[in-house]
């Protein structure tokens, strides 16, 4: 999108890359680095992943500016207490209202 002029990177303030380990290890490294070269110098970058191997951390050093790292030992990771639910919504326009109702009525 940046190469085609459909997205002006100078208008961006935050760039988030979820599943960063997968994106950087599965042949997308060059594309990700190309994106980072086009981003403004003052942009906030967030890389997120449940796992972050050492080689991916090294790659991230190439484009991160003064990164703040929050790393958890794999022994401390647990899916205990995480539940997933499916809520059927009749119409697209009800999604936001349904989500806010859920957040109002459950303890997190």
C-alpha positions in Angstrom: 0.0 0.0 0.0 2.9 2.4 0.8 4.6 1.5 -2.5 1.4 2.3 -4.4 0.8 5.5 -2.6 -2.5 4.2 -1.0 -1.0 4.7 2.5 1.0 7.7 3.5 3.4 6.6 6.2 3.9 10.2 7.5 0.4 10.1 8.8 1.0 7.1 11.0 1.7 7.5 14.7 1.7 3.8 15.9 2.7 0.6 14.0 1.8 -2.7 15.6 3.1 -6.1 14.4 1.3 -9.0 16.0 2.7 -12.5 15.8 6.0 -10.8 15.1 8.0 -14.0 15.4 5.9 -15.6 12.6 6.1 -12.6 10.4 9.8 -12.2 10.7 10.7 -15.9 10.4 8.5 -16.9 7.5 10.0 -15.0 4.7 8.4 -11.7 5.4 11.6 -10.2 6.9 12.5 -8.1 3.8 9.0 -6.8 3.5 8.8 -5.9 7.2 12.2 -4.1 7.0 11.1 -2.3 3.9 8.0 -1.0 5.8 10.1 0.1 8.8 12.4 2.1 6.4 9.4 4.0 5.2 8.0 4.8 8.6 8.6 8.2 10.2 11.3 8.4 12.8 9.0 9.3 15.7 6.5 6.5 15.2 5.8 4.2 18.2 6.3 0.5 17.3 4.8 -2.5 19.1 6.0 -6.0 18.4 3.9 -8.7 20.0 4.2 -12.5 20.1 3.6 -15.3 22.6 7.1 -16.6 21.7 10.1 -14.5 20.7 13.1 -16.6 19.8 16.6 -15.0 20.2 17.2 -14.7 16.4 13.9 -12.7 16.1 14.9 -10.4 18.9 18.2 -9.8 17.1 16.3 -9.0 13.8 14.1 -6.6 15.7 17.2 -4.7 16.9 17.7 -3.7 13.3 14.7 -1.4 13.2 13.6 -0.8 16.8 14.6 2.5 18.5 15.2 2.3 22.2 12.9 -0.7 22.7 11.3 -1.5 26.0 11.1 -5.3 26.2 8.7 -7.3 28.3 9.8 -11.0 28.2 8.2 -13.8 30.1 10.0 -17.2 30.6 8.2 -19.9 28.7 8.0 -21.8 32.0 5.8 -19.0 33.3 3.4 -19.0 30.4 0.0 -20.5 31.0 -3.3 -20.7 29.2 -5.0 -21.5 32.5 -7.8 -19.1 33.1 -8.2 -18.1 29.5 -11.6 -18.9 28.0 -12.9 -18.2 24.5 -16.5 -17.8 23.6 -18.5 -17.3 20.4 -21.4 -14.9 20.4 -23.7 -15.0 17.4 -24.7 -11.5 16.3 -27.7 -11.2 13.9 -26.6 -7.9 12.3 -23.1 -6.4 11.7 -24.2 -3.1 13.3 -24.9 -4.9 16.7 -21.2 -6.0 17.2 -20.0 -2.9 19.0 -23.0 -2.6 21.2 -22.8 -6.3 22.1 -19.1 -6.0 22.9 -19.6 -3.1 25.2 -22.4 -4.9 26.9 -20.1 -7.8 27.5 -17.4 -5.6 29.0 -20.0 -3.9 31.2 -21.2 -7.2 32.6 -18.1 -9.3 33.1 -15.2 -9.0 35.5 -11.8 -9.0 33.8 
